[in-house]
């Protein structure tokens, strides 16, 4: 990514020496990940997401994901391997003729969900509510920049 590429055409974009610059880089990376996720979810009409692995430990990321993508996020487990194994089990059951919903319910009924995050559930993250409108504008800019990049790439080919 350009934000952490000191050898890029513009040199070092963010000075990662100070605490403020590290915080800015962290925020930019989380926003970028959430924007990419929304871009993937929109054509699929996804309204809920189950998350496992290290990102489950980051409440701010989960709330960003829920709010910007307008999906309900369910935190399954703090470990990635059990989450991947559960998804593998769902796939196996679907191959045996189960419907996806029935297979998913079977695999997740053991009560492993530890937290659900809904769009707009800000609790102690009150500043996120104020920033959501700005994040949605940033997402539109992100999409516009992607279109421009595609046009430039086509011009060069």
C-alpha positions as CSV (number, residue, x, y, z in Angstrom):
1,X,0.0,0.0,0.0
2,X,1.1,3.5,-0.7
3,X,0.6,4.7,2.9
4,X,3.5,2.6,4.1
5,X,5.8,2.5,1.1
6,X,8.9,4.7,1.8
7,X,10.3,3.8,-1.7
8,X,7.1,4.9,-3.5
9,X,7.1,7.8,-6.0
10,X,6.2,10.3,-3.2
11,X,8.6,8.9,-0.6
12,X,7.3,8.3,3.0
13,X,3.7,9.3,3.1
14,X,3.2,8.9,6.9
15,X,6.0,9.3,9.3
16,X,5.7,6.3,11.6
17,X,7.9,7.6,14.3
18,X,5.4,9.5,16.3
19,X,2.4,8.0,18.2
20,X,0.0,10.3,16.2
21,X,1.3,9.1,12.9
22,X,1.1,5.4,13.9
23,X,-2.5,6.1,15.0
24,X,-3.3,7.7,11.6
25,X,-1.8,4.8,9.8
26,X,-3.8,2.3,11.9
27,X,-7.0,4.2,11.2
28,X,-6.3,4.4,7.5
29,X,-5.6,0.7,7.3
30,X,-8.8,-0.2,9.1
31,X,-10.8,2.1,6.9
32,X,-9.2,0.6,3.8
33,X,-10.0,-3.0,4.9
34,X,-13.6,-2.0,5.7
35,X,-14.0,-0.3,2.3
36,X,-12.7,-3.4,0.5
37,X,-15.1,-5.6,2.5
38,X,-18.1,-3.3,1.6
39,X,-17.1,-3.4,-2.0
40,X,-17.1,-7.2,-1.9
41,X,-20.4,-7.5,0.0
42,X,-22.5,-5.0,-2.0
43,X,-23.0,-7.1,-5.1
44,X,-23.6,-10.2,-3.0
45,X,-26.4,-8.6,-0.9
46,X,-24.8,-9.8,2.3
47,X,-26.6,-8.7,5.5
48,X,-24.7,-10.7,8.1
49,X,-21.1,-11.7,8.6
50,X,-19.4,-14.2,11.0
51,X,-15.9,-13.2,12.0
52,X,-13.2,-15.4,13.6
53,X,-9.5,-15.0,14.1
54,X,-7.5,-12.1,15.4
55,X,-9.8,-9.4,14.1
56,X,-12.4,-10.5,16.6
57,X,-10.3,-9.0,19.3
58,X,-10.7,-5.5,17.7
59,X,-14.0,-4.0,18.8
60,X,-13.5,-0.9,16.8
61,X,-12.8,-2.8,13.6
62,X,-16.0,-5.0,14.2
63,X,-18.1,-1.8,14.7
64,X,-16.6,-0.2,11.6
65,X,-17.3,-3.3,9.6
66,X,-20.9,-3.4,10.8
67,X,-21.6,0.3,10.3
68,X,-19.9,1.0,7.1
69,X,-20.9,-2.3,5.4
70,X,-24.4,-2.2,7.1
71,X,-24.2,-5.8,8.2
72,X,-24.6,-7.6,11.4
73,X,-21.3,-9.0,12.5
74,X,-21.1,-12.0,14.8
75,X,-17.9,-12.7,16.6
76,X,-17.5,-16.5,16.6
77,X,-14.2,-17.3,18.3
78,X,-10.9,-15.6,19.0
79,X,-9.0,-18.3,17.1
80,X,-8.9,-18.6,13.3
81,X,-8.5,-22.4,13.0
82,X,-11.8,-23.3,14.7
83,X,-13.6,-20.8,12.5
84,X,-12.1,-22.2,9.4
85,X,-12.9,-25.7,10.5
86,X,-16.5,-24.7,11.1
87,X,-16.8,-23.3,7.6
88,X,-15.2,-26.5,6.2
89,X,-17.9,-28.5,8.1
90,X,-20.6,-26.3,6.6
91,X,-19.2,-27.0,3.1
92,X,-19.0,-30.7,3.8
93,X,-22.7,-30.8,5.0
94,X,-23.8,-28.8,1.9
95,X,-22.0,-31.4,-0.3
96,X,-24.1,-34.1,1.5
97,X,-27.3,-32.3,0.4
98,X,-27.9,-30.0,3.4
99,X,-29.1,-26.5,2.6
100,X,-26.6,-23.8,3.5
101,X,-28.9,-22.3,6.2
102,X,-29.5,-25.7,7.8
103,X,-25.8,-26.6,7.7
104,X,-24.7,-23.3,9.1
105,X,-27.3,-23.6,11.9
106,X,-26.1,-27.1,12.7
107,X,-22.4,-26.0,12.9
108,X,-23.0,-22.8,14.9
109,X,-25.7,-23.9,17.3
110,X,-23.1,-24.9,19.9
111,X,-23.3,-21.3,21.2
112,X,-19.9,-20.2,20.0
113,X,-21.0,-16.7,19.1
114,X,-19.6,-14.4,21.8
115,X,-20.8,-11.1,20.5
116,X,-23.0,-9.6,17.9
117,X,-22.4,-6.1,16.5
118,X,-25.2,-4.4,14.6
119,X,-24.9,-1.3,12.4
120,X,-25.5,1.7,14.7
121,X,-24.5,-0.1,18.0
122,X,-22.0,2.4,19.1
123,X,-22.0,2.0,22.9
124,X,-18.7,3.5,24.1
125,X,-17.6,4.2,20.5
126,X,-19.7,7.4,20.3
127,X,-17.2,9.2,18.1
128,X,-17.8,6.5,15.4
129,X,-21.5,7.6,15.1
130,X,-20.3,11.1,14.4
131,X,-17.8,9.9,11.9
132,X,-20.0,7.5,9.9
133,X,-21.2,10.1,7.5
134,X,-17.6,11.1,6.8
135,X,-16.7,7.4,6.3
136,X,-19.5,6.9,3.8
137,X,-18.2,9.9,1.8
138,X,-14.7,8.5,2.0
139,X,-16.1,5.2,0.6
140,X,-17.5,7.0,-2.4
141,X,-14.1,8.7,-2.9
142,X,-12.5,5.2,-2.6
143,X,-14.8,3.9,-5.4
144,X,-14.1,6.9,-7.6
145,X,-10.4,6.5,-7.2
146,X,-10.7,2.9,-8.1
147,X,-12.5,3.8,-11.3
148,X,-9.9,6.4,-12.1
149,X,-7.1,3.9,-11.5
150,X,-8.8,1.4,-13.8
151,X,-9.1,4.1,-16.6
152,X,-5.4,5.0,-16.2
153,X,-4.4,1.4,-16.4
154,X,-6.4,0.9,-19.6
155,X,-4.8,4.0,-21.1
156,X,-1.3,2.6,-20.4
157,X,-2.1,-0.8,-22.0
